[in-house]
Amino acid sequence: MATFLSADELAELGSQLRDRERQLLGELEAGKQRSESDTFQQVAGEAHDAGDASVADVVTDGVSAERQRDYEELQDVQDALARIDEGSYGICLTCGEPIDVRRLRAAPTAKYDLEHQEQIERQSGAPSTPTL
């Protein structure tokens, strides 16, 4: 399957993805080191009370959630780089039509054109308008 993107556009988007991959790998490594050094006991302190324990829980849970988000984004970035190598990058996985280059520049890991992305979000129960 041939891509509709020009060589320059593909190079630009590939470079953006590789930069993000390096950044995420660095963040994941830093998060790993931070989680190894910031154990619950260290965060809560030697003589912790219930308040200290709850703060330590929030901190350690937050670090874990941040690492999970970074890992998931890294997977998306690496999947997009694989699609570049395969020649299928920028093609909607649902309909096989090109994804608008403006969408790819805004979201280089996009797997679907805007119409199908919105359809997926509606089906997953995501609100159609932002809520607080």
C-alpha positions in Angstrom: 0.0 0.0 0.0 1.6 3.3 -1.1 1.4 6.4 1.1 -0.1 9.6 -0.3 2.4 11.7 1.7 5.3 13.4 -0.1 8.8 12.4 0.8 9.3 15.6 2.7 6.1 15.2 4.7 7.0 11.6 5.5 10.5 12.7 6.6 9.1 15.5 8.7 6.6 13.3 10.5 9.1 10.5 10.9 11.5 12.9 12.5 8.8 14.2 14.8 8.0 10.6 15.8 11.6 9.6 16.4 12.2 12.7 18.5 9.1 11.9 20.6 10.3 8.2 20.9 13.6 9.4 22.3 11.9 11.8 24.7 9.5 9.1 26.0 12.3 6.6 26.5 14.2 9.2 28.5 11.1 9.9 30.6 10.4 6.3 31.2 14.0 5.7 32.3 13.8 8.7 34.7 10.5 7.5 36.0 12.0 4.1 36.7 14.9 5.6 38.6 12.6 7.9 40.5 10.3 5.0 41.4 13.2 2.9 42.6 14.5 5.8 44.8 11.1 7.1 46.0 9.6 4.1 47.7 6.5 4.4 49.8 8.6 4.4 53.0 10.9 7.2 51.8 8.0 9.4 50.7 6.0 8.8 53.9 8.9 9.3 56.1 10.1 7.3 59.1 7.4 8.2 61.6 4.4 8.6 59.3 0.8 9.1 60.2 -2.3 8.6 58.2 -1.9 11.9 56.4 1.7 11.1 55.4 0.6 7.7 54.2 -2.1 9.1 52.0 0.3 11.7 50.5 2.8 8.9 49.8 0.0 6.8 48.2 -0.9 9.7 45.9 2.7 10.3 45.0 3.5 6.7 44.2 0.2 6.2 42.3 0.8 9.4 40.3 4.3 8.2 39.3 2.9 4.9 38.3 0.1 6.4 36.2 2.5 8.8 34.5 4.8 5.9 33.6 1.8 4.0 32.2 0.7 6.9 30.0 4.2 7.3 28.7 4.5 3.6 28.0 1.2 3.6 26.1 2.2 6.7 24.1 5.6 5.1 23.3 3.7 2.0 21.9 1.6 4.3 19.7 4.8 6.1 18.5 6.6 2.9 17.7 3.5 1.5 16.0 3.4 4.7 13.8 7.1 4.3 13.0 6.4 0.7 12.0 3.7 1.9 9.7 6.2 4.3 8.1 8.5 1.3 7.5 5.7 -0.8 6.0 4.5 2.0 3.8 1.0 2.2 5.4 1.6 5.3 7.5 -1.1 8.0 7.1 -3.8 5.6 5.9 -6.9 5.1 8.0 -7.0 1.6 9.5 -10.8 1.5 9.1 -11.4 2.6 5.5 -8.0 2.7 3.9 -8.3 6.3 2.9 -5.6 8.9 3.5 -5.5 10.7 6.8 -5.3 14.5 6.3 -1.7 15.6 6.7 -2.8 18.4 9.0 -4.2 15.8 11.3 -1.0 13.8 11.2 1.0 16.9 12.0 -1.2 17.6 15.0 -1.4 13.9 16.0 1.4 12.0 14.3 0.4 8.7 15.8 -3.2 9.0 14.4 -4.5 5.6 13.1 -7.8 6.8 11.8 -9.1 9.7 9.7 -11.2 12.2 11.6 -14.5 10.7 10.7 -13.6 7.3 12.0 -11.8 8.6 15.1 -15.0 10.4 16.1 -17.0 7.3 15.4 -14.7 5.2 17.6 -14.9 7.8 20.4 -18.7 7.9 20.2 -18.8 4.1 20.4 -16.5 4.0 23.4 -18.8 6.3 25.3 -16.6 9.3 25.3 -18.6 12.5 25.7 -19.3 14.4 22.5 -18.6 17.7 24.3 -16.1 18.4 27.0 -17.5 18.2 30.5 -16.1 19.1 33.9 
